[in-house]
Amino acid sequence: QVQLVESGGDLVQPGGSLRLSCAASGRFVSINYMAWYRQAPGKQRELVASITSTGSTNYRDSVKGRFTISRDNIKNTVYLQMNSLKPEDTAVYYCNAVVNSPEWVNYWGKGTLVTVSS
């Protein structure tokens, strides 16, 4: 079994910054794709950013230039650096990973709350 544990969510003022982390633990061979999703109240879950095992990244348009996704393959951890935060970034942020354990399985974390408000 694989666990994804997110951390770093908090209350921050508009224009502020936060860094989210998601660590994978358990028994697995490797991690391929890792991503951050978010879900605001009353809205569907949406992809924020993703990163492959080779470092290729993808971002939704509304966060380009403000958010940066990265990963540490030794620590099996993915990060999301969020700068210039806006109230519309308020949501529960979920970590997602495709893990070889040894079958390829899609895992989700339980989420961490980010609130952007003055």
C-alpha positions in Angstrom: 0.0 0.0 0.0 1.2 3.5 -0.8 0.3 6.7 1.2 0.5 10.2 -0.1 0.7 12.8 2.7 0.3 16.5 1.9 1.5 19.4 4.1 1.9 23.2 3.9 -1.6 24.4 3.6 -2.4 27.6 5.5 -4.2 30.9 5.6 -2.3 33.5 3.6 -3.0 37.1 2.5 -3.4 37.9 -1.2 0.0 38.3 -2.8 1.6 35.9 -0.4 3.4 32.6 -0.9 3.1 29.0 0.2 5.0 25.8 -0.5 3.1 22.6 -0.5 4.8 19.2 -0.1 3.6 15.7 -0.7 5.6 12.7 0.4 5.0 9.2 -0.8 5.6 6.3 1.5 5.0 2.5 1.5 6.2 -0.3 -0.7 6.6 0.6 -4.4 9.1 0.3 -7.2 8.9 3.7 -8.7 6.8 6.8 -9.2 6.0 8.1 -12.7 3.6 11.0 -12.9 3.0 13.3 -10.0 0.5 16.2 -9.9 -1.4 18.7 -7.8 -5.1 19.1 -8.1 -7.4 21.5 -6.3 -11.1 21.7 -5.4 -12.8 24.8 -4.4 -16.2 24.8 -2.6 -19.0 24.0 -5.0 -16.6 23.3 -7.9 -15.1 20.3 -9.6 -11.6 19.1 -8.9 -9.1 20.6 -11.4 -5.6 19.9 -12.4 -3.2 22.6 -11.2 0.2 21.3 -12.3 1.9 18.0 -13.2 5.4 16.6 -13.5 6.8 13.5 -15.1 9.6 11.3 -13.8 12.0 13.1 -16.2 10.9 16.5 -15.1 8.5 17.6 -17.8 5.9 20.0 -16.3 2.5 21.2 -17.2 0.4 24.0 -15.7 -3.1 25.2 -16.0 -3.2 28.7 -17.5 -4.4 30.5 -14.4 -1.3 29.6 -12.4 1.4 29.9 -15.1 4.1 32.2 -13.9 3.0 32.1 -10.3 3.2 28.4 -9.4 6.1 26.0 -9.8 6.0 22.2 -9.4 9.1 20.2 -8.6 10.0 16.8 -7.3 12.8 15.1 -5.4 13.0 11.5 -6.6 15.3 10.5 -3.8 12.8 11.6 -1.2 9.7 10.6 -3.3 8.3 14.0 -2.7 6.6 16.5 -5.0 6.4 20.2 -4.2 4.2 23.1 -5.3 5.6 26.6 -4.8 2.8 29.1 -5.0 3.6 32.8 -5.3 1.4 35.9 -5.8 -1.6 34.0 -4.4 -5.1 35.2 -5.2 -8.4 34.6 -3.4 -9.5 32.4 -6.3 -6.6 30.0 -5.4 -8.5 29.1 -2.3 -9.2 25.4 -2.3 -8.2 22.0 -0.9 -5.1 20.9 -2.8 -4.7 17.2 -3.5 -1.6 15.3 -4.4 -1.8 12.6 -7.1 0.7 10.1 -8.2 0.9 7.1 -10.5 2.9 4.5 -8.7 4.5 1.2 -9.8 3.8 -1.0 -6.8 4.4 -3.2 -9.0 1.3 -2.7 -11.0 0.7 0.9 -12.0 -1.9 2.4 -9.6 -3.2 5.9 -9.3 -3.1 7.2 -5.7 -4.5 10.3 -4.0 -3.6 12.2 -0.8 -6.3 13.4 1.6 -5.7 17.1 0.8 -4.4 20.2 2.4 -6.4 23.5 2.7 -5.1 26.7 1.2 -7.1 29.8 2.1 -6.2 33.2 0.5 -7.9 36.0 2.3 -7.2 39.3 3.9 
